[in-house]
Amino acid sequence: MRIFLNDDVRDVEAATLAAALEALGFGGRKIATAVNGRFVAATARPATKLADGDRIEVVAPMQGG
């Protein structure tokens, strides 16, 4: 299926947000996620189903000073 990851088009075979994140190289990283503008907690990612055309936003915390 075709999704948008941070506005970039990606093709994935994953059916859930957790599986898509793993396939896209985000597995195990501390990130914040949203699907179609709605925040998705880390605990909810395995149960969050994806559909063709969904927009996924991934934000990683940054350190700085």
C-alpha positions as a printed NumPy array, in Angstrom:
array([[ 0.   ,  0.   ,  0.   ],
       [ 1.093,  3.579, -0.527],
       [ 1.437,  5.835,  2.514],
       [ 2.924,  9.245,  3.164],
       [ 5.699,  9.354,  5.753],
       [ 6.459, 12.948,  6.757],
       [ 5.072, 13.974,  3.338],
       [ 7.277, 11.488,  1.404],
       [ 5.51 ,  8.746, -0.549],
       [ 6.435,  5.235,  0.587],
       [ 5.196,  1.786, -0.364],
       [ 4.825, -0.686,  2.516],
       [ 3.296, -4.12 ,  2.978],
       [ 2.621, -3.57 ,  6.695],
       [-0.948, -3.605,  7.973],
       [-0.289, -1.798, 11.268],
       [ 1.584,  1.303, 12.306],
       [ 4.03 , -0.732, 14.408],
       [ 4.867, -3.021, 11.491],
       [ 5.27 , -0.083,  9.116],
       [ 7.615,  1.698, 11.503],
       [ 9.706, -1.458, 11.818],
       [ 9.85 , -1.874,  8.041],
       [10.809,  1.773,  7.583],
       [13.725,  1.578, 10.035],
       [12.165,  3.161, 13.109],
       [11.922, -0.038, 15.182],
       [13.093,  0.411, 18.763],
       [13.636,  4.174, 18.456],
       [12.065,  6.72 , 20.792],
       [ 9.705,  8.627, 18.519],
       [ 6.324, 10.312, 18.537],
       [ 3.81 ,  9.292, 15.878],
       [ 0.587, 10.521, 14.35 ],
       [-1.653,  9.004, 11.693],
       [-3.778, 11.404,  9.659],
       [-3.129, 14.166, 12.18 ],
       [-4.055, 12.153, 15.276],
       [-1.42 , 11.293, 17.881],
       [-0.816,  7.563, 18.325],
       [ 0.814,  6.45 , 21.582],
       [ 3.544,  3.815, 21.387],
       [ 1.313,  1.291, 23.146],
       [-1.418,  1.765, 20.52 ],
       [ 0.803,  1.32 , 17.439],
       [ 0.416, -2.485, 17.148],
       [-3.386, -2.117, 17.05 ],
       [-3.43 ,  0.912, 14.72 ],
       [-4.45 , -0.34 , 11.268],
       [-3.192,  1.466,  8.188],
       [-5.014,  2.111,  4.938],
       [-3.819,  3.136,  1.511],
       [-3.105,  6.88 ,  1.47 ],
       [-2.676,  7.302,  5.227],
       [-0.389, 10.101,  6.354],
       [ 2.098,  9.126,  9.05 ],
       [ 4.137, 11.709, 10.904],
       [ 7.225, 10.636, 12.829],
       [ 9.087, 13.021, 15.113],
       [12.259, 12.096, 16.986],
       [13.331, 14.031, 20.089],
       [16.382, 16.204, 19.626],
       [18.995, 17.228, 22.145],
       [20.595, 20.564, 22.086],
       [21.399, 23.512, 24.068]])
